[in-house]
Amino acid sequence: MTTTLRPAGPLQQTPDGGRSRTYDVCVNSRRVGSVHLTTAPGFGAASGVIEDLNIDERDRRRGRGTVAALAAEEVLRGWGCREIQISVPVGAEAALRMATSLGYAERSRNMDKELPAEPPALPPGVEIRPMTEAEFVSWEAKAKEDFARSWIDRGVPEEQARAKAEASHRENLPRGLASPGVAIHVVTRDGQVVGQLWTGRRELSPGRNGAYVYDIEVAEAQRGRGVGRALMLLAERVALDAGESLLGLHVFTGNTPAIRLYESLGYRTTHVNSYKALL
């Protein structure tokens, strides 16, 4: 039997070279599932994404998902993509095993937390204030550089990583500190700035929005002294004040101290984000 992808709609293209299309997964021309392929928003046309790969229940456990994924890789290769990204729900064990068998490597995780009704207390000696316009200019430049560097250090080409950083700030901070739904706070201790926190709002799961930690930074000299925990407790307070009951974040896999902190605060992994270079 031959498993192929058959276009289920027209190819969608954007002025910047982005593409997307939905395909039927077919076995000998019989539809057994579907998959959506797209280029990665923010990364440019050289990074592809396999989304919503689904095989009908009666056709599962026959290797058709694996063959469909390989066929999807060929389509993205034909689009000029040099890398593929996937995001798999943590409970989808079969899909996670398939991703590993096909050579995908975990790069990051999405995590979230259902917030308590009462805001948590902040550690003593910590003071909170909004970021000033003057601070924002230097903070944003550094935040973009650090964000891009995080992707570069994990194998993303520099041009794509910097494009991703620019796109993220352009989309989520369109009016700087005045951007709707955005809050950027500065944490001080003994009169010194020890950290910054950028929070906002986004869709965390289909149909459900929540608060989101876009960036958290602890001054290097203050690391290991509880500032990160204080910033995350602050994020909960900001979210609750905004009427949100769910708080999400993104963390790179190699950032073990951060993952341990989030897990100790009750965050759970919702999706595993992996990638594969196309040779």
Rosetta blueprint (number, residue, H / E / L):
1 M L
2 T L
3 T E
4 T E
5 L E
6 R E
7 P E
8 A L
9 G L
10 P L
11 L L
12 Q E
13 Q E
14 T L
15 P L
16 D L
17 G L
18 G L
19 R E
20 S E
21 R E
22 T E
23 Y E
24 D E
25 V E
26 C E
27 V E
28 N L
29 S L
30 R E
31 R E
32 V E
33 G E
34 S E
35 V E
36 H E
37 L E
38 T E
39 T E
40 A L
41 P L
42 G L
43 F L
44 G L
45 A L
46 A L
47 S E
48 G E
49 V E
50 I E
51 E E
52 D E
53 L E
54 N E
55 I E
56 D L
57 E H
58 R H
59 D H
60 R L
61 R L
62 R L
63 G L
64 R H
65 G H
66 T H
67 V H
68 A H
69 A H
70 L H
71 A H
72 A H
73 E H
74 E H
75 V H
76 L H
77 R H
78 G H
79 W L
80 G L
81 C L
82 R L
83 E E
84 I E
85 Q E
86 I E
87 S E
88 V E
89 P E
90 V L
91 G L
92 A L
93 E H
94 A H
95 A H
96 L H
97 R H
98 M H
99 A H
100 T H
101 S H
102 L L
103 G L
104 Y L
105 A E
106 E E
107 R E
108 S E
109 R E
110 N E
111 M E
112 D E
113 K E
114 E E
115 L L
116 P L
117 A L
118 E L
119 P L
120 P L
121 A L
122 L L
123 P L
124 P L
125 G L
126 V E
127 E E
128 I E
129 R E
130 P E
131 M L
132 T L
133 E H
134 A H
135 E H
136 F H
137 V H
138 S H
139 W H
140 E H
141 A H
142 K H
143 A H
144 K H
145 E H
146 D H
147 F H
148 A H
149 R H
150 S H
151 W H
152 I H
153 D L
154 R L
155 G L
156 V L
157 P L
158 E H
159 E H
160 Q H
161 A H
162 R H
163 A H
164 K H
165 A H
166 E H
167 A H
168 S H
169 H H
170 R H
171 E H
172 N H
173 L L
174 P L
175 R L
176 G H
177 L H
178 A H
179 S L
180 P L
181 G L
182 V L
183 A E
184 I E
185 H E
186 V E
187 V E
188 T E
189 R E
190 D L
191 G L
192 Q E
193 V E
194 V E
195 G E
196 Q E
197 L E
198 W E
199 T E
200 G E
201 R E
202 R E
203 E E
204 L E
205 S E
206 P L
207 G L
208 R E
209 N E
210 G E
211 A E
212 Y E
213 V E
214 Y E
215 D E
216 I E
217 E E
218 V E
219 A L
220 E H
221 A H
222 Q H
223 R L
224 G L
225 R L
226 G L
227 V H
228 G H
229 R H
230 A H
231 L H
232 M H
233 L H
234 L H
235 A H
236 E H
237 R H
238 V H
239 A H
240 L H
241 D H
242 A L
243 G L
244 E L
245 S L
246 L E
247 L E
248 G E
249 L E
250 H E
251 V E
252 F E
253 T L
254 G L
255 N L
256 T H
257 P H
258 A H
259 I H
260 R H
261 L H
262 Y H
263 E H
264 S H
265 L L
266 G L
267 Y L
268 R E
269 T E
270 T E
271 H E
272 V E
273 N E
274 S E
275 Y E
276 K E
277 A E
278 L L
279 L L
